[in-house]
Amino acid sequence: LEDNRGLVVVLFCLPASFIFDVCLRFRNWVIRYLFSAPHQHNERVRTIQAAVRKWNDLPTENRRPMCTSRPNWLSLSTTFFQKKDCHQITVSLFDILNLDEENMIVKVEPMVSVRDVTDYLITRGYALAVTLEIGDATCGGLAMAVGMTTYSHKVGLYQEAVVSYDVVTADGSLIHVERDNEHEDLFSCLPWSHGTLGFLVALELKIIKVKPYIHLQYIPVKGKKNYCDKMRLLSGALDKLATTPDYLEATVFSKDEAVIMVGNFSYADKPGEMGKVNNVARWYKPWFYKHVETFLRTGGGDEYIPLQQYLLRHNRAIFWVVEAMIPFGNHPIFRALLGWLCPPKPAFLKFTTTPGVRAMTFTRQVFQDIVLPMTVLEKSIDIAEDLFDTYPILIYPCRIYDHGVNSGQLRPPREDQMCPGANYGMFYDLGVYGVPGKVKRKERYDSVKAMRSMESFIRQHGGYSFLYADIFMTKEEFHEMFDLTLYEQCRVKYGAVGAFPHLYDKVKPEINVFEVGRTWAETN
């Protein structure tokens, strides 16, 4: 099965996950258009409140921590939190509630997907300020966890684009949470909380005015220092007053080769521009990162991409993860005949993951997003190669703001990491996805040791691990990376202690990572 994984995925996983996805979308459509409507939002919230109050009426010894009843396999997290050990509350909230064009805000329920809200906004000339590239991600999931995009060098993390949260707390109360109201402490701690402080039932998100196309320039750069310096310059890390592009990212194909992508909104209506339009999201087109790689040979170039296709450009190949599943997936014949089936749906892959498969994949691949300060960009490339030896690597610049005592779980940037004269530091997402080189070469590889070494590097330099992926930290190390002072205070103030799982318990892998790593190392 391992040696012929591509055939297994094509013959079974692709058609099965396609059917699975069609059924799932039909289910969501039925819920949204037949059994749901924006004007019914308050009624649906009252149902959730009643369910929480019913939990409060249980004898103390019968109260298990609460969580949503949404199955694990529907989330994009790589972990499988054991919901069977919790009291599950149904939260079926799929509607876009309101578009406030005057204040540039859209109000949505938490289970609205990135694809749905993007479709809704773009036809009206808007987009979310932070739009994740994976269409199946939900607005609420990103709000309670974290997200960033290639616009984040202007805005910051997803949480910076949240205007307000509506939350049902442990006693069944509904509270409106904003940065400057009496719940400012909770506003700071809901991001990165992963649903451990209350049930999110609505949120307001900042939107931006857009144009129908992105003019994308591809700039190949040789030399690690050269592309790192250029990313710092283009992102505004060196000067807060610098003019920065609308979108900015880099794909590193080797330690000494990268392609930097600079994107700006455009109408593509001038002579010659329409001839450069590239519909990169069409099923028969090369995977986006493979298309980007061609500019290493051609010496750069530019084109115009329809905005919606640009925003979801990495969706078909899940960045470059699909290549590990279907090595021939980018072949022109495969794309022409079966490209419309890609990608295998994350929900289906999780739905069909057995404990044995989970343990095996855990030791044979890496899937990590890491936030680090721009000051250590070169060092992080080196350590990622030493520990994982897999390319490409993703770089998204992102502001991390210093909110002082209201910084929540994120420790404020250190003084030497701040942008001159600004209240933020320029960090970046280092995306490392794929099969480590040693695994490909069938050499001995200790995934636990590698990830613990990377996490040590992250803590040393004031960075953060995205918590949707597996973490390899002890609880003490977790507290060193994240500041849980205000979080713990909110747990007490809003009655979350005993009512919801603790953050560390919610995000730690459901398997014993140290035992799995030790066993794998001994037997391989």
C-alpha positions in Angstrom: 0.0 0.0 0.0 2.8 2.4 0.8 4.8 1.7 -2.4 1.6 2.2 -4.5 0.0 4.9 -2.5 -0.7 7.1 -5.5 -2.8 4.3 -7.2 -4.7 3.6 -4.0 -5.5 7.3 -3.6 -6.6 7.7 -7.3 -8.7 4.5 -7.5 -10.4 4.8 -4.1 -9.7 8.0 -2.1 -10.3 10.6 -4.9 -13.7 9.3 -6.1 -14.8 8.4 -2.6 -13.8 11.7 -1.1 -15.5 13.5 -4.1 -18.8 11.7 -3.4 -18.3 12.3 0.3 -17.8 16.1 -0.3 -20.9 16.3 -2.6 -23.0 14.7 0.1 -21.5 17.0 2.7 -22.2 20.1 0.6 -25.7 18.9 -0.1 -26.3 18.4 3.7 -25.0 22.0 4.4 -27.2 23.4 1.6 -30.2 21.7 3.0 -29.5 23.0 6.5 -28.8 26.5 5.2 -31.6 27.0 2.7 -34.4 24.7 4.0 -34.0 24.7 7.8 -32.0 27.8 8.4 -32.2 31.5 7.7 -30.4 34.6 9.0 -33.6 35.9 10.8 -33.7 32.6 12.8 -30.2 33.2 14.2 -31.4 34.4 17.6 -33.7 31.4 18.0 -30.9 29.0 17.1 -28.6 30.7 19.7 -31.3 30.4 22.4 -31.4 26.6 21.6 -27.7 26.5 22.4 -28.1 28.5 25.5 -30.8 26.1 26.7 -28.6 23.1 26.1 -25.8 24.7 28.1 -28.2 25.5 31.0 -29.4 21.9 30.9 -25.8 20.8 31.4 -25.6 23.2 34.4 -28.7 21.4 35.9 -26.9 18.1 35.9 -25.5 16.7 39.2 -21.9 17.9 39.6 -20.5 14.4 39.4 -22.2 13.9 36.0 -20.9 17.1 34.4 -18.2 16.3 31.8 -16.5 19.3 30.1 -18.5 20.6 27.1 -17.5 20.8 23.5 -19.3 21.1 20.2 -20.8 18.0 18.6 -19.1 18.7 15.3 -17.1 15.5 14.4 -13.4 15.6 14.5 -13.0 14.7 10.9 -14.8 17.9 9.8 -12.0 20.1 11.3 -8.8 20.8 9.5 -6.7 20.1 12.6 -4.4 17.1 12.3 -5.3 15.9 15.8 -8.3 13.9 17.0 -9.5 15.4 20.2 -11.5 12.8 22.1 -14.9 14.3 22.1 -16.5 11.1 23.4 -15.1 12.1 26.8 -17.0 15.4 26.7 -20.7 16.5 26.9 -21.4 17.5 23.3 -23.5 20.6 22.4 -24.9 20.9 18.9 -23.9 24.2 17.2 -25.2 24.2 13.7 -24.7 27.8 12.6 -24.0 28.2 8.8 -25.4 31.6 7.8 -24.0 34.9 6.6 -26.0 37.3 8.8 -25.2 40.8 7.6 -23.0 42.9 5.3 -22.3 46.4 6.7 -20.7 48.2 3.7 -20.5 51.5 5.5 -18.3 50.2 8.3 -16.7 47.5 6.2 -17.8 44.5 8.3 -19.5 41.2 7.6 -21.3 39.3 10.3 -21.3 35.5 10.0 -22.1 32.4 12.0 -19.1 30.3 13.0 -19.6 27.4 10.5 -19.6 29.6 7.4 -16.7 28.4 5.3 -14.0 30.5 3.7 -15.3 29.4 0.3 -18.8 30.5 1.1 -17.9 33.9 2.5 -15.4 34.5 -0.4 -18.1 33.7 -3.0 -20.5 36.0 -1.2 -18.1 39.0 -0.8 -16.3 39.0 -4.1 -19.5 39.3 -6.2 -20.1 42.5 -4.1 -16.6 43.9 -4.6 -15.1 42.9 -1.2 -13.0 40.2 0.5 -12.1 39.3 4.0 -9.0 41.1 5.2 -7.5 37.7 6.0 -8.6 35.0 3.7 -7.1 31.5 4.3 -6.3 29.6 1.1 -8.2 26.4 2.0 -11.9 26.8 1.1 -13.1 24.2 3.7 -11.8 26.2 6.7 -14.5 27.9 8.7 -14.7 31.5 9.9 -15.3 30.4 13.5 -12.6 27.8 13.5 -10.0 30.4 12.3 -11.3 32.8 14.9 -10.9 30.4 17.8 -7.6 29.1 16.4 -5.4 31.2 14.1 -5.0 32.0 10.5 -3.0 34.3 8.2 -2.6 35.0 4.6 -0.4 36.9 2.1 -2.2 40.1 3.1 -1.1 39.6 6.8 1.9 41.9 6.4 -0.6 44.7 6.2 -3.2 43.4 8.8 -1.7 40.8 11.0 -3.2 37.5 12.1 -6.8 36.6 11.5 -7.6 37.7 15.0 -6.7 41.3 14.1 -9.5 41.3 11.5 -12.1 40.3 14.1 -14.3 43.2 15.3 -16.5 41.3 17.8 -17.5 37.8 19.0 -20.9 36.6 20.3 -20.2 33.9 22.8 -22.4 31.6 25.0 -20.5 31.2 28.3 -20.5 28.2 30.7 -23.6 29.4 32.5 -25.6 29.8 29.3 -25.3 33.6 29.1 -24.9 35.3 25.7 -22.3 38.0 25.7 -21.1 40.4 23.0 -17.3 40.6 23.1 -15.4 43.6 21.7 -11.9 45.0 22.2 -13.1 48.1 24.1 -16.1 46.8 26.2 -16.3 45.1 29.6 -15.2 41.8 28.0 -11.9 43.1 26.6 -10.0 40.4 28.5 -12.1 37.7 26.8 -11.6 39.4 23.4 -7.9 39.0 23.9 -8.0 35.4 24.8 -10.6 33.9 22.4 -8.0 33.7 19.6 -5.8 30.6 20.1 -8.3 29.3 22.7 -9.7 26.5 20.5 -13.2 26.6 22.0 -12.1 26.3 25.6 -13.6 29.5 26.9 -17.2 29.3 25.5 -19.3 28.6 22.4 -18.8 31.0 19.5 -22.2 31.7 17.9 -21.4 34.8 15.7 -18.5 37.1 14.8 -18.0 40.3 12.9 -15.0 40.4 10.5 -13.3 43.3 8.7 -13.5 43.3 5.0 -11.6 45.2 2.3 -12.5 46.7 -1.1 -11.0 44.7 -3.9 -10.7 44.6 -7.7 -11.4 41.6 -9.9 -7.8 40.6 -10.6 -4.5 40.3 -8.8 -1.5 41.5 -10.8 1.1 38.9 -9.7 4.8 39.4 -10.3 7.1 36.4 -9.9 10.6 37.3 -8.8 13.2 34.5 -8.7 16.0 35.1 -6.3 19.2 33.1 -5.8 21.0 33.1 -2.5 19.4 32.7 0.9 20.5 36.1 2.2 19.3 37.8 -0.9 15.7 36.4 -0.8 15.5 36.9 3.0 16.7 40.5 2.7 14.2 41.2 -0.1 11.3 39.7 1.9 12.2 42.0 4.9 12.3 45.0 2.5 9.0 44.2 0.7 7.1 43.4 3.8 7.9 46.7 5.5 9.8 45.0 8.3 12.6 47.7 8.0 10.3 50.7 7.7 6.7 51.0 8.7 6.2 53.9 6.2 7.4 51.8 3.3 5.0 51.2 0.4 4.1 47.5 0.5 2.3 45.3 -2.1 -1.2 44.1 -1.4 -0.1 40.5 -1.3 3.3 39.1 -0.6 4.7 35.5 -0.2 7.7 33.5 -1.1 8.1 29.8 -2.0 11.6 28.4 -1.2 12.5 25.5 -3.5 16.0 25.0 -2.0 18.2 26.7 0.5 19.6 28.9 -2.2 16.5 29.4 -4.5 13.2 31.0 -4.0 10.5 32.8 -5.9 9.0 35.9 -4.3 5.4 36.8 -5.4 4.3 40.4 -5.3 0.5 40.9 -5.9 -1.5 44.0 -6.3 -5.2 44.6 -7.1 -6.0 45.3 -10.7 -8.8 45.6 -13.2 -6.8 44.0 -16.0 -8.6 46.3 -18.5 -5.7 47.9 -20.3 -4.3 46.8 -23.7 -2.2 43.7 -23.3 -3.3 42.9 -19.7 -6.2 40.6 -20.7 -3.8 38.5 -22.7 -1.9 37.8 -19.5 -4.8 36.5 -17.5 -4.2 33.0 -16.1 -7.0 31.0 -14.5 -4.7 29.1 -12.2 -7.5 27.3 -10.3 -8.8 25.4 -13.4 -8.6 21.7 -12.8 -6.4 21.1 -15.9 -3.8 23.8 -14.9 -0.5 22.9 -13.2 -0.5 22.9 -9.5 0.2 26.5 -8.4 3.5 25.8 -6.7 4.7 23.9 -9.8 3.7 26.8 -11.9 5.7 29.1 -9.6 8.7 26.9 -9.9 8.9 27.4 -13.7 9.9 31.0 -13.0 13.2 29.8 -11.6 14.1 28.8 -15.2 12.5 31.6 -17.1 13.9 34.4 -15.0 10.6 35.8 -13.7 7.4 37.3 -15.1 4.0 38.6 -14.3 0.4 37.7 -15.0 -3.2 38.6 -13.9 -5.1 36.1 -11.8 -8.9 36.4 -11.1 -9.1 37.4 -7.4 -11.1 34.4 -6.2 -8.7 32.0 -7.9 -5.8 33.7 -6.4 -7.2 33.6 -2.9 -7.8 29.8 -3.2 -4.7 29.1 -5.4 -3.2 26.5 -3.1 -6.5 24.6 -2.6 -6.2 22.0 -5.4 -2.8 20.7 -4.2 -3.3 21.6 -0.5 -0.1 23.7 -1.0 2.1 20.7 -2.0 0.8 18.0 0.3 -1.1 16.1 -2.5 2.2 15.3 -4.2 3.0 12.9 -1.4 -0.3 11.2 -2.0 -0.3 11.3 -5.8 3.3 11.6 -7.1 2.0 11.8 -10.7 -0.8 14.2 -9.8 0.7 17.2 -11.7 1.1 15.2 -15.0 -0.8 16.9 -17.8 -2.7 13.7 -18.7 -3.8 13.1 -15.0 -4.8 16.8 -14.7 -6.8 16.7 -17.9 -8.7 13.5 -17.0 -8.9 13.5 -13.2 -7.7 16.9 -12.1 -11.3 17.9 -11.3 -11.4 15.3 -8.5 -8.6 17.0 -6.6 -7.8 17.5 -3.9 -8.7 14.5 -1.7 -11.0 16.1 0.8 -9.4 16.7 4.3 -12.6 15.7 6.0 -12.7 12.4 4.1 -9.0 11.7 4.8 -9.6 12.3 8.6 -12.9 10.3 8.5 -11.0 7.2 7.2 -7.9 7.5 9.4 -7.5 4.6 11.7 -5.3 4.8 14.8 -2.7 2.7 13.1 -2.6 4.9 10.0 -2.5 8.0 12.3 0.6 6.6 14.2 2.3 5.7 10.9 1.7 9.0 9.2 2.7 10.9 12.4 6.2 9.4 12.1 6.6 9.7 8.4 5.6 13.2 7.5 5.8 16.8 8.7 2.9 19.3 8.6 3.7 22.4 10.5 3.0 26.2 10.4 5.4 28.1 12.6 5.3 31.9 13.4 8.8 33.4 13.9 10.3 36.9 13.8 11.8 38.1 10.5 15.1 38.5 12.4 15.7 34.7 12.3 14.5 34.0 8.8 17.9 32.7 7.6 18.4 30.6 10.7 14.9 29.0 10.4 15.6 27.9 6.8 18.8 26.3 7.9 17.2 24.4 10.8 14.2 23.3 8.7 16.6 21.8 6.2 18.7 20.1 8.9 15.7 18.6 10.7 13.2 17.9 7.9 15.1 18.1 4.5 11.9 18.8 2.6 11.0 21.5 0.1 9.2 23.6 -0.9 8.9 25.8 2.2 6.3 28.6 2.5 7.0 32.1 3.8 4.1 34.5 4.6 5.1 37.8 6.3 2.8 38.8 9.1 2.5 41.6 11.7 2.4 40.5 15.3 1.1 43.4 17.4 2.1 44.4 20.9 -1.3 44.7 22.7 0.4 44.9 26.1 -1.6 43.3 28.9 -4.3 42.4 26.4 -2.0 40.3 24.2 -3.8 37.1 25.2 -1.9 33.9 24.7 0.7 35.5 22.4 3.6 37.1 24.1 4.3 40.5 22.7 7.3 40.8 20.3 10.6 41.4 22.0 12.1 44.9 21.7 14.7 43.8 19.0 11.9 42.2 17.0 9.7 45.4 16.7 9.5 47.4 13.5 11.1 50.8 13.9 8.5 53.3 15.2 5.6 50.8 15.0 3.5 48.9 17.6 4.2 45.6 15.9 7.0 43.3 14.8 7.2 41.7 11.4 7.0 37.9 11.8 6.3 35.2 9.2 4.7 31.9 8.8 7.2 29.2 8.0 5.1 26.4 6.4 6.9 23.0 6.3 4.7 20.3 4.7 5.7 17.0 3.3 7.7 13.8 3.7 11.2 14.3 5.3 14.2 13.5 3.1 15.3 10.7 5.4 12.0 9.0 5.1 12.1 9.3 1.3 15.6 7.7 1.3 14.4 5.0 3.8 16.9 6.2 6.4 16.4 6.2 10.2 14.3 9.2 11.2 13.1 10.3 14.6 10.2 12.6 14.0 9.7 13.4 17.7 13.3 14.4 18.2 13.2 16.6 15.1 10.0 18.4 16.1 11.1 18.9 19.7 14.3 20.4 18.4 12.3 22.8 16.2 10.0 23.7 19.0 13.0 24.5 21.2 14.2 26.8 18.4 10.8 28.5 18.3 10.6 29.1 22.0 14.2 30.4 22.1 13.4 33.1 19.5 9.9 34.1 20.8 7.9 32.3 18.1 4.7 30.2 18.2 3.6 26.9 16.8 0.1 26.8 15.1 -1.9 24.6 17.4 -4.0 22.9 14.6 -0.9 20.7 14.0 0.6 18.2 16.3 2.7 19.6 19.1 5.5 17.8 20.9 5.8 20.0 24.0 5.3 19.1 27.6 2.8 21.2 29.5 5.7 23.2 31.0 7.2 23.9 27.6 3.8 24.9 26.3 3.5 27.5 29.1 6.9 28.7 28.1 5.9 29.3 24.5 2.5 30.8 25.3 1.5 33.2 28.1 -1.6 31.7 29.7 -1.8 34.3 32.5 -4.8 36.2 31.2 -6.3 33.0 29.7 -6.3 31.3 33.2 -8.0 34.4 34.6 -10.7 34.3 32.0 -11.2 30.6 32.7 -12.1 31.5 36.2 -14.0 34.7 35.5 -16.3 33.2 32.8 -16.8 29.9 34.5 -14.8 27.8 32.0 -12.9 25.8 34.6 -14.6 22.4 34.6 -17.0 23.4 31.9 -14.6 23.3 29.0 -11.3 21.4 28.5 -8.1 23.3 29.2 -6.2 24.6 26.1 -3.3 22.3 26.4 -5.5 19.2 26.8 -7.6 20.3 23.8 -4.7 20.7 21.4 -2.2 18.0 22.5 -2.1 14.9 20.2 -4.5 12.2 21.2 -1.7 9.7 20.9 1.4 9.5 23.1 3.8 11.2 20.8 6.8 10.3 22.9 5.9 6.6 23.0 5.1 6.4 19.3 8.4 8.1 18.5 10.4 5.8 20.8 8.7 2.7 19.4 9.2 3.8 15.8 12.9 4.6 16.4 13.5 1.2 18.1 11.9 -0.8 15.3 13.3 1.1 12.4 
